Amino acid sequence: MNENLFLLLFFLFTGFLLALDLGVVHKKDREVTFKEAALWTGIYIGIALIFYVFLLLHAEWVHGVETLDQLQALNLKHGHGLNFDGKTFEEGVKMYRHAMSMEYLTGYLIEKSLSIDNIFVMLMIFIGFSVDKKYYHRVLFYGILGAIVLRFIFIFAAAALIQKFHWILLLFGLFLVYTGVKMFVEWWKKKPERIDVEHHPVVKFLSKRKLSTTQFHGHDFFAKIDGRWLCTPLFVVLVIIEFSDVIFAFDSIPAIFSVTQDPYIVFYSNIFAILGLRSLFFMLESVIDKFRFLKVGLAILLTFIGMKMLLEHFIHISTGVSLIVIVSILAACIVASILFPEKKNTEEVSE
């Protein structure tokens, strides 16, 4: 087993899950119920946790490690910070398995938590374009398919740059701190979030060149009108969702690189998180506005991760501690939202 074969098997498994989803479970266009969404959310989280257990037992299979020298080379290359002095191969592998599994779990949790904000944006896009709810799943399916390809390119390109220019991690750290502070300021000022449908760059680009139609044609992304194939509003929504995912990737992927510099672990944790994004979307779409402190939690999370990257040479924060901090931030955000719900303006209610 080498890393390329392992990656191929991972793609085949991912392809199987996606084919099962669209070809069997959601063959017909229909609205996804909360109960169904909760069930599939649990299934995808379960699959992600099974992969965590697999790493605990066989993490060395990811890179096809067979000797202590190979283990040490990967340790130095990916910055695991393990000390194999005086250790046998079996002892070294146990340490490596623990480190890899913790890095994967932490990366998965980071991506999962940051994707909640992405869900809110996707919901605004659907509402802004007046998309029928029964087509939500189809758009999200192809959106995630595109996200897998884009994440693969982004992650391995970033990893190659980090290997050559290690100082890029400092730029990632600065960007995350900036994003976290900006997110908090926007929350504090209660800056409204909205999608300007008419003036979105994608809409303007297609409209100017007369490549799109304003009429929906069922679940089709393209329609033949007056002898010309045009993009339907559903395709425009798909492109905008892909565009928004790329923007979110600039936050989440650097954040996971703060935990591990192994691009394979970054990729696997990323993909397992976004595979369950559709079901999580349908589960949270009706209650996401109840989490009033979500932005604060994510802002603190990004700032913490950014500072961790900036101060790594002075203060080393282990993966275990990072995991505890991330879980604590998310838990505090949820509890605070439940205990202190947003009070509705009496004037708005009367209107």
DRENDO-1510 file (C-alpha; in Angstrom, 1 decimal, always signed):
<recs>
REC; n; res; u; v; w
REC; 1; MET; +0.0; +0.0; +0.0 .
REC; 2; ASN; +1.4; +3.4; -1.0 .
REC; 3; GLU; -0.1; +6.9; -0.7 .
REC; 4; ASN; -1.2; +7.0; -4.3 .
REC; 5; LEU; -3.0; +3.7; -4.1 .
REC; 6; PHE; -4.6; +4.7; -0.8 .
REC; 7; LEU; -5.7; +8.0; -2.3 .
REC; 8; LEU; -7.3; +6.1; -5.3 .
REC; 9; LEU; -9.2; +3.9; -2.9 .
REC; 10; PHE; -10.4; +6.9; -1.0 .
REC; 11; PHE; -11.7; +8.5; -4.3 .
REC; 12; LEU; -13.5; +5.2; -5.2 .
REC; 13; PHE; -15.1; +5.1; -1.7 .
REC; 14; THR; -16.1; +8.8; -2.0 .
REC; 15; GLY; -17.5; +8.1; -5.5 .
REC; 16; PHE; -19.5; +5.2; -4.2 .
REC; 17; LEU; -21.1; +7.4; -1.4 .
REC; 18; LEU; -22.0; +10.1; -4.0 .
REC; 19; ALA; -23.4; +7.6; -6.5 .
REC; 20; LEU; -25.5; +6.0; -3.7 .
REC; 21; ASP; -26.7; +9.4; -2.7 .
REC; 22; LEU; -27.8; +10.7; -6.1 .
REC; 23; GLY; -28.6; +7.4; -7.9 .
REC; 24; VAL; -30.5; +5.6; -5.1 .
REC; 25; VAL; -31.4; +7.7; -2.1 .
REC; 26; HIS; -32.3; +11.0; -3.9 .
REC; 27; LYS; -33.1; +9.7; -7.4 .
REC; 28; LYS; -36.2; +11.9; -7.6 .
REC; 29; ASP; -36.4; +15.7; -6.9 .
REC; 30; ARG; -38.1; +16.1; -3.5 .
REC; 31; GLU; -37.8; +18.2; -0.3 .
REC; 32; VAL; -35.5; +16.6; +2.3 .
REC; 33; THR; -37.1; +16.2; +5.7 .
REC; 34; PHE; -35.5; +17.1; +9.0 .
REC; 35; LYS; -35.7; +13.5; +10.2 .
REC; 36; GLU; -33.9; +12.2; +7.0 .
REC; 37; ALA; -31.3; +14.9; +7.2 .
REC; 38; ALA; -30.6; +14.1; +10.8 .
REC; 39; LEU; -30.2; +10.4; +10.0 .
REC; 40; TRP; -27.8; +11.1; +7.1 .
REC; 41; THR; -25.8; +13.6; +9.2 .
REC; 42; GLY; -25.4; +10.9; +11.8 .
REC; 43; ILE; -24.3; +8.4; +9.1 .
REC; 44; TYR; -21.7; +10.8; +7.7 .
REC; 45; ILE; -20.3; +11.7; +11.1 .
REC; 46; GLY; -20.2; +7.9; +11.9 .
REC; 47; ILE; -18.2; +7.3; +8.7 .
REC; 48; ALA; -15.8; +10.1; +9.5 .
REC; 49; LEU; -15.3; +8.6; +13.0 .
REC; 50; ILE; -14.7; +5.2; +11.6 .
REC; 51; PHE; -11.8; +6.7; +9.5 .
REC; 52; TYR; -10.5; +8.2; +12.8 .
REC; 53; VAL; -10.5; +4.7; +14.3 .
REC; 54; PHE; -8.8; +3.3; +11.2 .
REC; 55; LEU; -6.0; +5.9; +11.6 .
REC; 56; LEU; -5.6; +4.9; +15.2 .
REC; 57; LEU; -5.0; +1.3; +14.0 .
REC; 58; HIS; -3.3; +1.7; +10.6 .
REC; 59; ALA; -2.2; +5.3; +10.0 .
REC; 60; GLU; +1.0; +4.1; +8.5 .
REC; 61; TRP; -1.0; +2.7; +5.5 .
REC; 62; VAL; -1.7; +6.2; +4.3 .
REC; 63; HIS; +1.9; +6.7; +3.2 .
REC; 64; GLY; +2.9; +3.0; +3.0 .
REC; 65; VAL; +5.4; +3.3; +5.9 .
REC; 66; GLU; +7.5; +0.2; +6.5 .
REC; 67; THR; +10.6; +1.4; +8.3 .
REC; 68; LEU; +11.6; +3.7; +11.1 .
REC; 69; ASP; +13.6; +5.8; +8.7 .
REC; 70; GLN; +10.5; +6.4; +6.5 .
REC; 71; LEU; +8.6; +7.3; +9.7 .
REC; 72; GLN; +11.3; +9.8; +10.7 .
REC; 73; ALA; +11.3; +11.3; +7.2 .
REC; 74; LEU; +7.5; +11.9; +7.3 .
REC; 75; ASN; +7.8; +13.2; +10.8 .
REC; 76; LEU; +10.2; +15.9; +9.7 .
REC; 77; LYS; +8.5; +16.6; +6.4 .
REC; 78; HIS; +5.0; +17.1; +7.9 .
REC; 79; GLY; +6.0; +18.7; +11.2 .
REC; 80; HIS; +4.4; +16.1; +13.5 .
REC; 81; GLY; +7.0; +16.9; +16.2 .
REC; 82; LEU; +7.5; +13.3; +17.3 .
REC; 83; ASN; +10.7; +12.0; +18.9 .
REC; 84; PHE; +11.7; +8.6; +17.8 .
REC; 85; ASP; +15.1; +8.4; +19.5 .
REC; 86; GLY; +15.6; +5.0; +21.1 .
REC; 87; LYS; +12.3; +3.8; +19.8 .
REC; 88; THR; +11.6; +0.6; +17.9 .
REC; 89; PHE; +9.6; +0.7; +14.7 .
REC; 90; GLU; +6.5; -0.7; +16.5 .
REC; 91; GLU; +6.8; +2.0; +19.3 .
REC; 92; GLY; +7.3; +4.7; +16.6 .
REC; 93; VAL; +4.3; +3.5; +14.7 .
REC; 94; LYS; +2.1; +3.8; +17.8 .
REC; 95; MET; +3.2; +7.4; +18.3 .
REC; 96; TYR; +2.6; +8.1; +14.6 .
REC; 97; ARG; -0.9; +6.6; +14.6 .
REC; 98; HIS; -1.9; +8.7; +17.7 .
REC; 99; ALA; -0.5; +11.9; +16.1 .
REC; 100; MET; -2.2; +11.3; +12.7 .
REC; 101; SER; -5.6; +10.4; +14.2 .
REC; 102; MET; -5.6; +13.4; +16.5 .
REC; 103; GLU; -4.6; +15.7; +13.6 .
REC; 104; TYR; -7.3; +14.3; +11.4 .
REC; 105; LEU; -10.0; +14.6; +14.1 .
REC; 106; THR; -9.0; +18.2; +14.9 .
REC; 107; GLY; -9.0; +19.1; +11.2 .
REC; 108; TYR; -12.3; +17.5; +10.7 .
REC; 109; LEU; -13.9; +19.4; +13.6 .
REC; 110; ILE; -12.4; +22.7; +12.3 .
REC; 111; GLU; -13.8; +22.2; +8.8 .
REC; 112; LYS; -17.2; +21.0; +10.2 .
REC; 113; SER; -17.6; +24.0; +12.4 .
REC; 114; LEU; -16.5; +26.6; +9.8 .
REC; 115; SER; -18.9; +24.9; +7.3 .
REC; 116; ILE; -21.8; +26.0; +9.4 .
REC; 117; ASP; -21.2; +29.6; +8.4 .
REC; 118; ASN; -21.1; +28.4; +4.8 .
REC; 119; ILE; -24.5; +26.8; +5.3 .
REC; 120; PHE; -26.0; +30.2; +6.2 .
REC; 121; VAL; -24.6; +31.7; +3.0 .
REC; 122; MET; -25.9; +28.9; +0.8 .
REC; 123; LEU; -29.3; +29.3; +2.3 .
REC; 124; MET; -29.3; +33.0; +1.5 .
REC; 125; ILE; -28.3; +32.2; -2.1 .
REC; 126; PHE; -31.2; +29.8; -2.5 .
REC; 127; ILE; -33.6; +32.3; -1.1 .
REC; 128; GLY; -32.2; +35.1; -3.1 .
REC; 129; PHE; -32.8; +33.2; -6.4 .
REC; 130; SER; -36.2; +31.8; -5.2 .
REC; 131; VAL; -35.1; +28.2; -5.8 .
REC; 132; ASP; -37.7; +25.5; -5.1 .
REC; 133; LYS; -36.7; +23.5; -2.1 .
REC; 134; LYS; -37.1; +20.2; -4.0 .
REC; 135; TYR; -34.0; +21.3; -6.1 .
REC; 136; TYR; -31.8; +22.2; -3.1 .
REC; 137; HIS; -30.3; +18.7; -2.9 .
REC; 138; ARG; -29.4; +18.5; -6.6 .
REC; 139; VAL; -27.6; +21.8; -6.5 .
REC; 140; LEU; -25.7; +20.9; -3.3 .
REC; 141; PHE; -24.7; +17.5; -4.7 .
REC; 142; TYR; -23.0; +18.9; -7.7 .
REC; 143; GLY; -21.7; +21.8; -5.6 .
REC; 144; ILE; -19.9; +19.3; -3.3 .
REC; 145; LEU; -18.7; +17.3; -6.3 .
REC; 146; GLY; -17.0; +20.4; -7.6 .
REC; 147; ALA; -15.7; +21.3; -4.1 .
REC; 148; ILE; -13.9; +18.0; -3.8 .
REC; 149; VAL; -12.0; +18.7; -7.0 .
REC; 150; LEU; -11.2; +22.3; -6.1 .
REC; 151; ARG; -10.1; +21.3; -2.5 .
REC; 152; PHE; -7.8; +18.7; -3.9 .
REC; 153; ILE; -6.0; +21.2; -6.1 .
REC; 154; PHE; -5.9; +23.9; -3.4 .
REC; 155; ILE; -4.7; +21.6; -0.6 .
REC; 156; PHE; -1.8; +19.9; -2.5 .
REC; 157; ALA; -0.8; +23.2; -4.1 .
REC; 158; ALA; -0.7; +24.8; -0.7 .
REC; 159; ALA; +1.3; +21.9; +0.7 .
REC; 160; ALA; +3.9; +22.2; -2.0 .
REC; 161; LEU; +4.3; +25.9; -1.4 .
REC; 162; ILE; +4.6; +25.3; +2.4 .
REC; 163; GLN; +7.3; +22.7; +1.8 .
REC; 164; LYS; +9.3; +25.2; -0.4 .
REC; 165; PHE; +8.4; +28.4; +1.5 .
REC; 166; HIS; +7.7; +27.6; +5.1 .
REC; 167; TRP; +7.0; +31.2; +6.0 .
REC; 168; ILE; +3.7; +31.0; +4.1 .
REC; 169; LEU; +2.3; +29.5; +7.3 .
REC; 170; LEU; +2.9; +33.0; +8.9 .
REC; 171; LEU; +0.8; +34.6; +6.1 .
REC; 172; PHE; -1.9; +32.0; +6.7 .
REC; 173; GLY; -1.8; +32.9; +10.4 .
REC; 174; LEU; -2.1; +36.7; +9.7 .
REC; 175; PHE; -5.0; +36.1; +7.3 .
REC; 176; LEU; -6.9; +34.0; +9.8 .
REC; 177; VAL; -6.4; +36.5; +12.6 .
REC; 178; TYR; -7.6; +39.3; +10.2 .
REC; 179; THR; -10.6; +37.2; +9.2 .
REC; 180; GLY; -11.5; +36.4; +12.8 .
REC; 181; VAL; -11.3; +40.0; +13.9 .
REC; 182; LYS; -13.3; +41.2; +10.9 .
REC; 183; MET; -16.0; +38.6; +11.5 .
REC; 184; PHE; -16.2; +39.7; +15.2 .
REC; 185; VAL; -16.5; +43.4; +14.2 .
REC; 186; GLU; -19.2; +42.7; +11.7 .
REC; 187; TRP; -21.1; +40.7; +14.4 .
REC; 188; TRP; -20.6; +43.5; +16.9 .
REC; 189; LYS; -21.9; +46.2; +14.5 .
REC; 190; LYS; -24.8; +43.8; +13.5 .
REC; 191; LYS; -23.9; +44.2; +9.9 .
REC; 192; PRO; -26.6; +42.4; +7.9 .
REC; 193; GLU; -25.5; +39.6; +5.6 .
REC; 194; ARG; -27.2; +39.4; +2.3 .
REC; 195; ILE; -26.6; +38.2; -1.2 .
REC; 196; ASP; -27.0; +40.9; -3.9 .
REC; 197; VAL; -28.5; +38.6; -6.6 .
REC; 198; GLU; -28.8; +41.2; -9.4 .
REC; 199; HIS; -25.2; +42.6; -9.0 .
REC; 200; HIS; -23.4; +39.4; -8.3 .
REC; 201; PRO; -20.3; +39.1; -10.6 .
REC; 202; VAL; -21.4; +35.7; -11.9 .
REC; 203; VAL; -24.9; +37.0; -12.8 .
REC; 204; LYS; -23.5; +40.1; -14.4 .
REC; 205; PHE; -21.0; +38.1; -16.4 .
REC; 206; LEU; -23.6; +35.7; -17.8 .
REC; 207; SER; -26.3; +38.3; -18.4 .
REC; 208; LYS; -23.9; +40.7; -20.2 .
REC; 209; ARG; -23.0; +38.0; -22.7 .
REC; 210; LYS; -26.6; +36.7; -22.9 .
REC; 211; LEU; -25.6; +33.2; -21.8 .
REC; 212; SER; -28.3; +32.7; -19.3 .
REC; 213; THR; -32.1; +32.8; -19.0 .
REC; 214; THR; -34.2; +34.0; -16.0 .
REC; 215; GLN; -36.6; +31.2; -16.3 .
REC; 216; PHE; -36.2; +27.9; -14.4 .
REC; 217; HIS; -36.5; +24.7; -16.4 .
REC; 218; GLY; -37.2; +22.0; -13.7 .
REC; 219; HIS; -33.9; +20.7; -12.3 .
REC; 220; ASP; -32.0; +21.3; -15.6 .
REC; 221; PHE; -28.8; +23.4; -15.5 .
REC; 222; PHE; -29.1; +24.2; -19.2 .
REC; 223; ALA; -32.0; +24.8; -21.5 .
REC; 224; LYS; -32.3; +25.1; -25.3 .
REC; 225; ILE; -34.1; +28.4; -26.1 .
REC; 226; ASP; -34.5; +29.7; -29.7 .
REC; 227; GLY; -31.9; +27.2; -30.9 .
REC; 228; ARG; -29.3; +28.3; -28.2 .
REC; 229; TRP; -28.2; +26.5; -25.1 .
REC; 230; LEU; -28.4; +28.8; -22.1 .
REC; 231; CYS; -27.7; +28.6; -18.4 .
REC; 232; THR; -30.7; +28.3; -16.2 .
REC; 233; PRO; -30.9; +30.1; -12.8 .
REC; 234; LEU; -30.2; +26.8; -11.2 .
REC; 235; PHE; -26.8; +26.6; -12.9 .
REC; 236; VAL; -26.1; +30.2; -11.9 .
REC; 237; VAL; -26.9; +29.2; -8.2 .
REC; 238; LEU; -24.5; +26.2; -8.6 .
REC; 239; VAL; -21.7; +28.5; -9.8 .
REC; 240; ILE; -22.2; +31.0; -7.0 .
REC; 241; ILE; -22.2; +28.3; -4.4 .
REC; 242; GLU; -18.9; +27.0; -5.9 .
REC; 243; PHE; -17.6; +30.5; -5.8 .
REC; 244; SER; -18.6; +30.9; -2.1 .
REC; 245; ASP; -17.0; +27.6; -1.3 .
REC; 246; VAL; -13.7; +28.7; -2.7 .
REC; 247; ILE; -13.9; +31.8; -0.5 .
REC; 248; PHE; -14.6; +29.7; +2.5 .
REC; 249; ALA; -11.7; +27.4; +1.6 .
REC; 250; PHE; -9.3; +30.3; +2.1 .
REC; 251; ASP; -10.3; +30.2; +5.8 .
REC; 252; SER; -10.8; +26.5; +6.5 .
REC; 253; ILE; -7.8; +25.0; +4.7 .
REC; 254; PRO; -5.1; +27.3; +6.2 .
REC; 255; ALA; -6.8; +26.6; +9.5 .
REC; 256; ILE; -6.3; +22.9; +9.2 .
REC; 257; PHE; -2.6; +23.4; +8.1 .
REC; 258; SER; -2.2; +24.9; +11.6 .
REC; 259; VAL; -2.8; +21.4; +12.9 .
REC; 260; THR; -0.9; +19.3; +10.4 .
REC; 261; GLN; +1.2; +19.9; +7.3 .
REC; 262; ASP; +0.4; +16.5; +5.9 .
REC; 263; PRO; -1.7; +17.3; +2.8 .
REC; 264; TYR; -3.4; +13.9; +2.8 .
REC; 265; ILE; -4.7; +14.3; +6.3 .
REC; 266; VAL; -5.8; +17.8; +5.5 .
REC; 267; PHE; -7.6; +16.5; +2.4 .
REC; 268; TYR; -9.3; +13.5; +4.1 .
REC; 269; SER; -10.5; +15.6; +7.0 .
REC; 270; ASN; -11.8; +18.2; +4.6 .
REC; 271; ILE; -13.6; +15.8; +2.3 .
REC; 272; PHE; -15.3; +13.8; +5.1 .
REC; 273; ALA; -16.5; +17.1; +6.6 .
REC; 274; ILE; -18.0; +18.5; +3.3 .
REC; 275; LEU; -19.5; +15.1; +2.3 .
REC; 276; GLY; -22.0; +15.5; +5.2 .
REC; 277; LEU; -22.5; +19.2; +4.4 .
REC; 278; ARG; -25.7; +18.6; +2.4 .
REC; 279; SER; -27.5; +16.6; +5.2 .
REC; 280; LEU; -26.2; +19.2; +7.8 .
REC; 281; PHE; -27.7; +22.0; +5.6 .
REC; 282; PHE; -31.1; +20.4; +5.6 .
REC; 283; MET; -31.0; +19.7; +9.3 .
REC; 284; LEU; -30.0; +23.3; +10.2 .
REC; 285; GLU; -31.7; +25.4; +7.6 .
REC; 286; SER; -34.7; +26.1; +9.8 .
REC; 287; VAL; -32.9; +26.7; +13.1 .
REC; 288; ILE; -29.5; +28.2; +12.0 .
REC; 289; ASP; -30.7; +31.7; +12.9 .
REC; 290; LYS; -31.2; +30.6; +16.5 .
REC; 291; PHE; -27.4; +30.4; +16.9 .
REC; 292; ARG; -26.9; +34.1; +17.5 .
REC; 293; PHE; -23.4; +33.6; +18.9 .
REC; 294; LEU; -22.2; +31.5; +16.0 .
REC; 295; LYS; -20.2; +34.3; +14.4 .
REC; 296; VAL; -18.6; +35.1; +17.7 .
REC; 297; GLY; -17.5; +31.5; +18.2 .
REC; 298; LEU; -16.1; +31.2; +14.7 .
REC; 299; ALA; -14.4; +34.5; +15.0 .
REC; 300; ILE; -12.6; +33.4; +18.2 .
REC; 301; LEU; -11.8; +30.0; +16.6 .
REC; 302; LEU; -10.2; +31.6; +13.6 .
REC; 303; THR; -8.3; +34.1; +15.7 .
REC; 304; PHE; -7.0; +31.3; +18.1 .
REC; 305; ILE; -5.8; +29.2; +15.1 .
REC; 306; GLY; -4.2; +32.2; +13.5 .
REC; 307; MET; -2.3; +33.1; +16.7 .
REC; 308; LYS; -1.3; +29.5; +17.1 .
REC; 309; MET; +0.4; +29.6; +13.7 .
REC; 310; LEU; +2.0; +33.0; +14.3 .
REC; 311; LEU; +3.4; +32.0; +17.7 .
REC; 312; GLU; +4.4; +28.4; +16.9 .
REC; 313; HIS; +8.1; +29.1; +17.3 .
REC; 314; PHE; +7.6; +30.6; +20.7 .
REC; 315; ILE; +4.7; +28.7; +22.2 .
REC; 316; HIS; +3.9; +25.1; +21.1 .
REC; 317; ILE; +0.3; +24.2; +21.5 .
REC; 318; SER; -0.3; +20.4; +21.0 .
REC; 319; THR; -3.0; +19.0; +18.8 .
REC; 320; GLY; -4.8; +17.6; +21.9 .
REC; 321; VAL; -4.9; +21.1; +23.5 .
REC; 322; SER; -6.1; +22.6; +20.2 .
REC; 323; LEU; -8.9; +20.0; +20.0 .
REC; 324; ILE; -10.0; +20.8; +23.6 .
REC; 325; VAL; -10.0; +24.6; +22.9 .
REC; 326; ILE; -12.0; +24.2; +19.6 .
REC; 327; VAL; -14.6; +22.0; +21.3 .
REC; 328; SER; -14.9; +24.4; +24.2 .
REC; 329; ILE; -15.4; +27.4; +21.9 .
REC; 330; LEU; -18.1; +25.6; +19.9 .
REC; 331; ALA; -19.8; +24.3; +23.1 .
REC; 332; ALA; -19.8; +27.8; +24.7 .
REC; 333; CYS; -21.2; +29.3; +21.5 .
REC; 334; ILE; -24.1; +26.8; +21.4 .
REC; 335; VAL; -24.9; +27.0; +25.2 .
REC; 336; ALA; -24.8; +30.8; +25.1 .
REC; 337; SER; -27.2; +30.9; +22.1 .
REC; 338; ILE; -29.6; +28.7; +24.0 .
REC; 339; LEU; -29.4; +30.5; +27.3 .
REC; 340; PHE; -29.5; +34.0; +25.8 .
REC; 341; PRO; -31.7; +33.9; +22.7 .
REC; 342; GLU; -32.0; +37.1; +20.7 .
REC; 343; LYS; -34.9; +39.3; +21.8 .
REC; 344; LYS; -37.2; +40.3; +19.0 .
REC; 345; ASN; -37.8; +44.0; +18.5 .
REC; 346; THR; -41.4; +44.8; +19.6 .
REC; 347; GLU; -41.8; +47.3; +16.8 .
REC; 348; GLU; -40.8; +44.7; +14.2 .
REC; 349; VAL; -43.3; +42.2; +15.8 .
REC; 350; SER; -46.1; +44.7; +15.7 .
REC; 351; GLU; -45.4; +45.5; +12.1 .
</recs>
